[in-house]
Amino acid sequence: MATAGQVIPPIPIDAPFGAYGWVDWYNKVRNAINSAQTIAFTSITGLPTTLAGYGITNGAALTAGRTTNGVKTTDYVIVDSTTSGLTLKSPNGHYWVSSISNAGAVTWTDVGTTSP
């Protein structure tokens, strides 16, 4: 439990700025902030639930884990899965999934006309 010296008093509304009440209040707030312990993020309430709530107006739309705008990179594109891989759509509408053997041989498997 906090002792009287650790309690932050209400803001001194009726006192002129710079008066003892304001100086005392400012020092107590500063000391409380400087001596604060780590606070668990989960204990913070009233957080926004949308990007707009945080003031972010240009956030990308969620697209169920897949990009719809294309990807351009000068770096490697890496697929770390051994059960799925690079998938391309042929002109006839079929999807082809690539796979690679331990010897480095690449094969393509036709998985039909529905996107995997």
C-alpha positions as CSV (number, residue, x, y, z in Angstrom):
1,M,0.0,0.0,0.0
2,A,1.3,3.5,-0.8
3,T,2.3,5.8,1.9
4,A,1.1,9.4,2.0
5,G,4.3,10.6,0.4
6,Q,3.8,8.3,-2.6
7,V,0.2,9.3,-3.4
8,I,-0.3,11.6,-6.3
9,P,-2.8,14.4,-5.3
10,P,-5.4,15.7,-7.7
11,I,-4.3,18.4,-10.1
12,P,-4.4,21.8,-8.4
13,I,-7.1,23.4,-10.6
14,D,-7.5,26.6,-8.6
15,A,-3.8,27.3,-8.0
16,P,-1.9,29.5,-10.5
17,F,0.6,27.5,-12.5
18,G,4.0,27.5,-10.8
19,A,2.4,27.7,-7.3
20,Y,3.5,25.2,-4.7
21,G,0.5,22.9,-5.5
22,W,1.6,22.6,-9.1
23,V,5.3,22.1,-8.3
24,D,4.4,19.4,-5.7
25,W,2.0,17.7,-8.1
26,Y,4.5,17.7,-11.0
27,N,7.3,16.3,-8.7
28,K,5.0,13.5,-7.5
29,V,3.9,12.6,-11.0
30,R,7.6,12.6,-12.2
31,N,8.7,10.5,-9.3
32,A,5.9,8.0,-9.9
33,I,6.8,7.7,-13.6
34,N,10.5,7.4,-12.9
35,S,10.0,4.7,-10.3
36,A,7.3,2.7,-12.2
37,Q,7.8,-1.0,-12.5
38,T,7.1,-2.9,-15.7
39,I,3.4,-3.1,-16.5
40,A,2.0,-6.1,-18.4
41,F,0.4,-5.0,-21.7
42,T,-2.6,-7.2,-20.9
43,S,-3.4,-5.0,-17.9
44,I,-3.9,-1.9,-20.1
45,T,-7.6,-1.4,-20.8
46,G,-9.5,0.7,-23.3
47,L,-7.2,-0.2,-26.2
48,P,-8.5,0.4,-29.8
49,T,-9.5,-2.7,-31.7
50,T,-8.8,-1.3,-35.2
51,L,-5.9,0.4,-37.0
52,A,-8.1,3.5,-37.3
53,G,-8.5,3.5,-33.6
54,Y,-4.7,3.9,-33.3
55,G,-4.8,6.7,-35.8
56,I,-3.4,4.6,-38.7
57,T,-5.3,5.5,-41.8
58,N,-3.2,3.8,-44.5
59,G,-3.0,0.2,-43.1
60,A,-3.1,-2.7,-45.6
61,A,-6.3,-4.7,-45.7
62,L,-6.2,-8.2,-44.2
63,T,-6.3,-10.7,-47.1
64,A,-6.5,-14.1,-45.3
65,G,-2.8,-14.6,-45.3
66,R,-2.2,-14.1,-49.0
67,T,-1.0,-11.0,-50.9
68,T,-3.3,-9.7,-53.6
69,N,-1.1,-6.8,-54.7
70,G,2.0,-8.7,-55.9
71,V,5.4,-8.9,-54.3
72,K,8.5,-7.2,-55.7
73,T,11.8,-7.9,-54.0
74,T,15.6,-7.9,-54.7
75,D,16.0,-10.6,-52.0
76,Y,15.4,-14.3,-52.0
77,V,11.9,-15.8,-51.9
78,I,12.1,-18.8,-49.6
79,V,9.5,-21.5,-49.1
80,D,10.3,-23.5,-45.9
81,S,7.6,-26.0,-46.4
82,T,8.2,-29.5,-47.8
83,T,4.5,-30.0,-48.4
84,S,3.7,-26.9,-50.3
85,G,5.7,-24.7,-52.7
86,L,5.7,-22.2,-55.5
87,T,2.5,-22.4,-57.4
88,L,1.9,-21.1,-60.9
89,K,-1.2,-20.9,-63.0
90,S,-0.9,-22.0,-66.6
91,P,-2.8,-20.3,-69.5
92,N,-5.4,-23.1,-69.5
93,G,-6.3,-22.3,-65.9
94,H,-4.5,-25.2,-64.2
95,Y,-2.4,-24.7,-61.1
96,W,1.0,-26.3,-60.9
97,V,2.9,-26.8,-57.6
98,S,6.6,-27.1,-57.6
99,S,8.6,-29.4,-55.4
100,I,12.3,-30.3,-55.1
101,S,14.0,-33.5,-54.3
102,N,17.1,-33.9,-52.1
103,A,19.1,-34.1,-55.2
104,G,17.8,-30.8,-56.4
105,A,15.5,-32.1,-59.1
106,V,12.4,-29.8,-59.5
107,T,9.1,-31.3,-60.5
108,W,5.7,-29.8,-61.2
109,T,2.4,-31.3,-60.2
110,D,-0.9,-30.3,-61.7
111,V,-3.3,-29.7,-58.9
112,G,-6.3,-28.8,-61.1
113,T,-8.2,-25.6,-61.7
114,T,-8.8,-24.6,-58.1
115,S,-6.3,-22.5,-56.3
116,P,-4.6,-24.5,-53.5
